[in-house]
Amino acid sequence: MKILAIETATEGCSAALLINGEVIDRFQVAPREHGNLILPMVDELLNEAGMTLQQLDALAFGRGPGSFTGVRMATGVIQGLAFAAELPIAPVSTLTALAYQAGPPVEGQTVYAALDARMGEVYWCEYERIDGQLKAVSNESVIAPAALSVTQGKQAIGIGHGWGTYENELTQLVNASELLLLPNALPRAREVAQLAVSMVRDGQTVSADNALPVYLRDNVAKKKAQQQS
């Protein structure tokens, strides 16, 4: 299977090309430079592999939640590529891709993915290992750390820069017996591509028209859209 993936929902800008389980990628932390970086990254990967878009089986993108501008950019770029090559798209949760970066959790361990959403809030989702797979056990939300409700006392991994911003609040809230923190992790296209494999195999792809972003903070998204219309 051959899948091209992009992820631009945070400060990290990345593209990845998965070919039969092997991944090559580009990743750069470059706030406000995603628009200049993402398409050259895509071209570099395709040239390195000696491939064209038309030779791919599918595209994938981090569909959010994350920065309004970053999520909108990923959506627009992937739609354009899909229209050009007539390819299906796998919309992958940015939080799931972040959690997947922590590696497969052991039974009874929870992965808490948290991205700094600004305005005193985090983008948040909890994951556990179920039937050998990483599965979400909560809804994705944008929420103030103090308003979160989690089951306490577990072995846990906290991943994402939300943990860097709100380490004290989140650590006290989770109150895990063992807690490994990965506060510098940002979502990457590498994991987006890997997660897309099962979606493509299971027919969970969409057309370019139906590749939609997930913002969670609807009021901000609508306000910015109105300002730019």
C-alpha positions as CSV (number, residue, x, y, z in Angstrom):
1,M,0.0,0.0,0.0
2,K,1.2,3.5,-0.9
3,I,-0.1,6.5,1.1
4,L,1.0,10.1,1.2
5,A,0.1,12.0,4.4
6,I,0.4,15.5,5.7
7,E,0.0,17.1,9.1
8,T,0.0,20.9,9.8
9,A,-2.3,21.3,12.8
10,T,0.4,22.6,15.2
11,E,3.8,24.3,15.0
12,G,5.1,21.1,13.4
13,C,4.8,20.8,9.6
14,S,5.3,17.4,8.2
15,A,4.7,15.1,5.2
16,A,5.2,11.3,5.0
17,L,5.2,8.7,2.3
18,L,4.3,5.1,3.4
19,I,5.2,2.4,0.9
20,N,4.4,-1.2,1.9
21,G,4.9,-0.4,5.6
22,E,8.1,1.6,5.2
23,V,7.9,5.3,5.9
24,I,10.0,8.2,4.7
25,D,9.1,11.7,6.0
26,R,10.0,15.3,6.5
27,F,9.3,17.2,9.7
28,Q,10.1,20.8,10.7
29,V,9.0,23.0,13.5
30,A,8.3,26.3,11.7
31,P,5.4,28.4,13.0
32,R,3.7,30.4,10.2
33,E,5.9,28.8,7.5
34,H,3.7,25.8,6.7
35,G,2.4,27.3,3.5
36,N,5.9,27.6,2.2
37,L,7.0,24.2,3.3
38,I,4.3,21.6,2.9
39,L,4.2,21.2,-0.9
40,P,8.0,21.2,-1.3
41,M,8.0,18.4,1.3
42,V,5.5,16.4,-0.7
43,D,7.5,16.9,-3.9
44,E,10.8,15.9,-2.2
45,L,9.2,12.6,-0.9
46,L,7.7,11.7,-4.2
47,N,11.0,12.5,-6.1
48,E,13.0,10.5,-3.5
49,A,10.7,7.5,-4.0
50,G,10.6,8.0,-7.8
51,M,6.8,8.1,-7.7
52,T,3.9,10.3,-8.9
53,L,0.7,11.1,-7.1
54,Q,-1.2,8.9,-9.5
55,Q,0.8,5.9,-8.4
56,L,-0.5,6.2,-4.8
57,D,-3.4,4.2,-3.3
58,A,-4.6,7.0,-1.1
59,L,-3.9,10.3,0.7
60,A,-4.2,11.1,4.4
61,F,-4.2,14.2,6.5
62,G,-4.3,15.3,10.1
63,R,-7.9,16.6,10.2
64,G,-7.6,18.3,13.6
65,P,-8.2,19.4,16.2
66,G,-5.5,22.0,16.2
67,S,-4.7,25.5,15.0
68,F,-7.6,26.8,12.8
69,T,-5.1,28.0,10.2
70,G,-3.1,24.8,10.2
71,V,-6.0,22.5,10.1
72,R,-7.6,24.5,7.3
73,M,-4.3,24.4,5.3
74,A,-4.0,20.7,5.6
75,T,-7.6,20.2,4.4
76,G,-7.1,22.5,1.4
77,V,-3.8,21.0,0.4
78,I,-5.0,17.4,0.6
79,Q,-8.2,18.3,-1.3
80,G,-6.2,19.8,-4.1
81,L,-3.9,16.8,-4.4
82,A,-6.9,14.4,-4.3
83,F,-8.7,16.3,-7.0
84,A,-5.6,16.3,-9.2
85,A,-4.9,12.6,-8.8
86,E,-8.4,11.3,-8.2
87,L,-7.4,9.7,-5.0
88,P,-9.4,8.8,-1.8
89,I,-8.6,10.5,1.5
90,A,-8.2,9.1,5.0
91,P,-9.0,11.8,7.6
92,V,-7.0,11.0,10.7
93,S,-7.5,12.5,14.1
94,T,-4.5,14.7,15.0
95,L,-4.9,13.7,18.6
96,T,-4.9,10.0,17.7
97,A,-1.7,10.5,15.6
98,L,-0.1,12.2,18.6
99,A,-1.1,9.4,21.0
100,Y,0.1,6.8,18.5
101,Q,3.6,8.4,18.7
102,A,3.8,7.2,22.3
103,G,4.0,3.6,21.1
104,P,1.6,0.8,21.9
105,P,0.4,1.1,25.5
106,V,0.4,-2.0,27.8
107,E,-2.8,-3.3,29.1
108,G,-4.2,-1.1,31.8
109,Q,-2.2,1.9,30.7
110,T,-3.8,5.2,29.5
111,V,-2.4,7.6,27.0
112,Y,-3.6,11.2,27.6
113,A,-3.0,13.3,24.5
114,A,-3.1,17.1,25.1
115,L,-2.3,19.9,22.8
116,D,-2.2,23.5,24.0
117,A,-5.3,25.1,22.5
118,R,-4.5,28.6,23.9
119,M,-7.2,30.6,25.7
120,G,-6.6,28.6,28.8
121,E,-7.7,25.3,27.2
122,V,-6.3,22.1,25.8
123,Y,-7.4,19.8,23.0
124,W,-7.8,16.5,24.8
125,C,-8.5,12.8,24.3
126,E,-7.8,9.6,26.3
127,Y,-6.7,6.3,24.8
128,E,-6.2,2.8,26.0
129,R,-5.1,-0.5,24.5
130,I,-8.2,-2.5,23.5
131,D,-7.8,-5.8,21.7
132,G,-4.2,-4.9,21.0
133,Q,-5.1,-1.6,19.4
134,L,-4.9,2.0,20.6
135,K,-8.5,3.2,21.0
136,A,-10.1,6.4,22.1
137,V,-12.0,6.0,25.4
138,S,-13.2,9.6,25.6
139,N,-14.5,12.2,23.2
140,E,-12.2,14.7,21.7
141,S,-12.7,18.0,23.4
142,V,-11.4,21.5,23.8
143,I,-11.6,22.3,27.5
144,A,-9.9,24.0,30.4
145,P,-7.7,21.6,32.4
146,A,-9.7,22.3,35.6
147,A,-12.9,21.2,33.9
148,L,-11.6,17.7,32.9
149,S,-12.9,14.6,34.5
150,V,-10.7,11.5,34.2
151,T,-10.4,8.1,35.9
152,Q,-7.5,8.3,38.3
153,G,-4.9,5.9,39.6
154,K,-3.7,4.4,36.3
155,Q,-0.4,3.9,34.7
156,A,-0.3,6.6,32.2
157,I,1.6,8.5,29.4
158,G,1.0,12.2,29.0
159,I,1.9,13.4,25.5
160,G,1.8,16.7,23.7
161,H,2.7,20.3,24.4
162,G,-0.5,20.8,26.4
163,W,1.4,18.9,29.1
164,G,4.2,21.3,28.8
165,T,1.9,24.3,29.4
166,Y,-0.3,22.8,32.1
167,E,2.0,20.1,33.6
168,N,1.1,20.8,37.2
169,E,-2.7,21.0,36.6
170,L,-2.8,17.9,34.4
171,T,-0.5,15.8,36.6
172,Q,-2.6,16.5,39.7
173,L,-5.8,15.8,37.8
174,V,-4.7,12.5,36.3
175,N,-3.0,11.4,39.6
176,A,-1.6,8.3,38.0
177,S,0.4,5.8,40.0
178,E,3.0,6.0,37.2
179,L,3.2,8.9,34.7
180,L,5.6,9.2,31.8
181,L,5.5,12.7,30.3
182,L,6.4,13.5,26.6
183,P,5.6,17.2,26.7
184,N,7.6,18.2,23.6
185,A,5.9,15.8,21.2
186,L,4.0,17.3,18.3
187,P,1.7,15.3,15.9
188,R,3.5,14.1,12.8
189,A,2.6,12.9,9.3
190,R,4.5,9.6,9.9
191,E,1.8,8.4,12.4
192,V,-1.0,9.9,10.2
193,A,0.2,7.6,7.4
194,Q,0.5,4.6,9.6
195,L,-3.0,5.1,11.0
196,A,-4.4,5.6,7.6
197,V,-3.5,2.0,6.4
198,S,-6.3,0.3,8.3
199,M,-8.7,3.1,7.3
200,V,-7.9,2.5,3.6
201,R,-8.2,-1.3,4.0
202,D,-11.5,-1.0,5.8
203,G,-13.0,1.5,3.2
204,Q,-13.0,4.4,5.7
205,T,-11.9,6.9,3.2
206,V,-13.8,9.9,1.7
207,S,-13.7,11.9,-1.5
208,A,-12.0,15.3,-1.7
209,D,-15.4,17.0,-1.3
210,N,-16.0,15.2,2.0
211,A,-12.5,15.6,3.5
212,L,-13.6,17.9,6.3
213,P,-11.6,19.6,9.1
214,V,-12.4,19.2,12.8
215,Y,-11.9,22.4,14.8
216,L,-13.8,21.7,18.0
217,R,-13.7,25.3,18.9
218,D,-16.5,26.2,16.5
219,N,-17.0,29.8,17.7
220,V,-13.4,30.7,16.9
221,A,-13.5,28.9,13.5
222,K,-16.7,30.7,12.5
223,K,-15.4,34.1,13.6
224,K,-12.2,33.7,11.6
225,A,-14.0,32.5,8.6
226,Q,-16.3,35.5,8.7
227,Q,-13.4,37.9,9.0
228,Q,-11.7,36.4,6.0
229,S,-14.8,36.2,3.8
